[in-house]
């Protein structure tokens, strides 16, 4: 029986049968046994090639499915923060928090212009700030040892007391202090709003 070039086994696009055919029969048989393929001792080389090719493809499909699932999970959780964007409540939650629209996704829109919004979603906050030219910052002189002090968004309005920090540092402190981000997208007249404030439901300094 002459050996044919290329891939002769259906549904195995990720497997090179040419590579398998270059292997020795004993090597193919050993791999087939490792893949728990039955009857390998009586198989000829071409049969071993086909069975090993199928087993390799099944393994590739399985791993690809796992990677896709992990990627989907990462994408779903990307930038949400530990509370999935949900508002944090405590004994001293303000009335403004109570009456704000909760935003838990970058796809959500305000119910109306001028609506007060609240979120803990990292990506929502970052996008809101960057759309307005804002960067994460802390108020100089309010640090606690190695910990950041009062958190702010710096809109480059020349406030000498603000020091720019990384988003990673900013959100780490934001979550450790269980803060909420209360903000507006637009004013009631429809123009862009830069209003925001940070609130802790337990009334610690933001």
N, C-alpha and C positions, 0 to 999 in steps of 0.2 A: 504494500500500500504506500503510494508516494505521499510525502508530506506537502501540504499546500501552504503557500506563504500567507501571511496576514492572519486576521482573526476570523476563525470559522465557527466559533461558538456564539450563538445568539445572545443578545442582552448582556454583553460583557464589554462595554465601550472603554472602560478604564483599565483593562488588562491587556498586556502584550503577550499574545500567544507565541510570537517569534522568540521572545525571551524564554518562555517555558520550553519551547522545542530545543533550545540550545542547552537545556539542563540534561543531566544524565538521568536515566530511568530510576536509579536508586534515589536520587535527590527528589525527583517528582513523587516517588512512592512515599518517601519520608514526610514530605509536605502534606501529601494526601492523608496520611495517617494522623498528622497533627491537626488536620481540619476535620478529623473523625469521619472521613469518607469510607464507606464500607466496601469490601471486596477488592481492595487495592492490590493484593498479592497476585490476582489473576488478570489484571488489566495490562493491555499493551500500552506502548508509549503514547499513542495518539489519544487513547481513552483517558489516560492519566492527565494529559495536557488539558483536555476538555473539562474534566472534573475539577482540577485545580484552578482553572480559569473561572469556573462558576463560583467556587468557594472564595476566591480572591475578590470577585465582583460583589458578592454578598457582603463581604467584610467592608468593602469600600462604600457600598450603599448604606450600611449600618452606621459607619463613622460619619458619613456625610449628613445623614439624618440627625445624628446627635449634635454635630456642629451647627446645623441650621437651627435646631431647637434652642441651643445655647445662645446663638446670636440673636434669635427672636426674643429670648428672655432678657438678654442684656439690653437690647433696643427698647424693650418695654419699660425697663427700670432706669434707663439712662437719664440722669439728671433729676430724678424725682425727689431724691433725698430719703431719709429713713422713714418718714411718715407718708410717703407717696404723694406729697403735695398737700395733704390734708392739714387743716388748721389745728393748732394745739390749744386746748382749753384748760383753764385752771380756775381756782376760786376767785381770782381777781381779774378775769377776762373783762375787757371794756365793752361798753355798749356799741361802740363803733365796730368792734369785731363781730358782735352778734348780728349787726345789721348789714355787714358786708357780704358780697357774693363770694362764695368759696371757689377758687380756681385750682384745679388739680391736674391740668394738662395744658400744653402749649396750644392745643386746638380750641380751647374754650374762649368765648368772646363775652364781653360785658353785656348784660341784659339791656342796658341803655347808656347813652352818653352821660358822663359824670358819675357813674355808679362807683361806689366804694367797693374795692376788691380786696381779698385776703388770700394768701397762699404761703406754703413752705416749699414749693416746688423749685428746685435749684435752677432748672433751665428756664422756667418762666421768669424768675427774677433776673437772671443773667441777660436774657433777651431784652427784657424791659429796659434795663439799665443801658445796655449797649446801643439800643435804638435811639437813646437820648444822649449818647456820648459819655455816659457815666462809667466810672470804674470803681471797684471795691476799695474801701478805705477805712481807716480807723482814726480816731481823734488822738493826736499826739498828747502824751502826758497822762493818758487814762489807762495805760497798760497795767496788768497785774502780773508782775514777774515776767514769765515767758509768754503769757497769754495776751491776746489782743485786748485793747480797751474798747471804748464805745464804737460800735460799727456805724458806718455811713456809706452812702453812695456819693462819690465826688463827681460833679458835673463840670469840673474845671472852671469853677467860678472864683478861683483864686483865694480859696480859704486856706490860709497858711497853716492852720491847725490840723489839716487833714493829711494823712500819709497813705499813699497807695499800697495795697497789699494784694496778694494773689487771691483768685476766687477760691482756691482750695483752702487757704487759711480762713478766709471770710466765712465760707459755708461751714467749716469745722466749728468755728466759734458760734455761728448762728444756730447750729443744731445742738451744741453742748448747752447753750442757754435757753433752749426751747423757745426760740423767738418766732413770731409771726411777722410777715411782711404785708402791711396794709398800704394800698396804693390806688392810683387812678390811671387809666389809659388816656381818657380825654376829660376835659372840663365839660361843664354842661352846655357850653356853646360849640362843642365839637373840636376845639383845638387841643393839641397834644398837652398832656399834663405831666409835670415832673414831681407831683406830690407823692410822697411816701413817708411812712414811719414804721419803726420797728417796735414791736410790743411783746413783752413777756407776760404771759397769763399769771405768773407768780410774782410779778412786779419787781423783778431784779432789773438793774440797769441794763439797757440795751447796748 
